[in-house]
Amino acid sequence: MGEDKQCIKAVTFDLWETLLFEKDGASAQRTMARCENLTNAFNKFGLDVSTEQVSSAMNETVNSLLRVWDNNRDVTHAEQLDLIIKNTAGESVKLRKEWIDELSKAYVSPIFEVPPYLNPDAEKVLHWLSNRNSRIGLICNTGLTPGTELRRFLSREGVADYFDVLIFSDEAKIRKPDPEIFRLAAQELRARPSEIVHIGDNLKSDVWGAKNAGFRAIHLAGAEGRDKKAESDPTSLVSLSRNLGQLRKEQIAPDKTITSLAMLIQTIKEMEDSS
């Protein structure tokens, strides 16, 4: 390797539709499970609410979250849970402290009840990066499932230990594409932005955001394992997350585009060889 060749010291990944895939309809099933779980928990505590009321409260909560997310900011899981409780039970209901854990469990457990599945290429790619001593990071915009549960899920799938850094927006309170969350990852990975490549499926959040932070960016385009039912619903979080806003597609230029995660190994080799 020549002295002038720029090594890729660290690689960061998006999570959803990059490392974790979904079956068609999974998003809607998970939302229904969340509403049913919360209804059961509220009723157990003597609050007479229906699944329809909880579903309506969930929609109100999501609308509140979208207003925050539009500014590339995020709220903690506790703040999100507080929103759903208030939207369901009203301000006048005095919740007991001992109820909170059970309501939280009802809210987050659908990730295990209607689980996503690991990209079949993920472990091979992570293993290859680990063997070449690359630092590995995750930069994830969370939705309704907080980082704590996503960590548990990745541990259950046997891949959590590959990561040197796991950054979730509900914990950092910043969302992609804000360059700040990428710079936070660079700092924790002890690498300069120019020494990091980010991989993700979302043109705005993963490509445009990473490039603005000084990272190189690889776009994972057209991969299988996306919830096509959710993508076809313009009101779903999956569909809304793909909105480019005022950006045009031609304004977003990834360094490389791949159509499967398995292609990442050769792509990184080529990027280093051309540096």
Beta strands, then each sheet from edge to edge (+ up, - down):
strand 1: 10-13
strand 2: 20-21
strand 3: 117-118
strand 4: 135-140
strand 5: 165-168
strand 6: 196-200
strand 7: 216-220
strand 8: 256-258
sheet 1: 5+ 4+ 1+ 6+ 7+ 8+
sheet 2: 2+ 3-
end
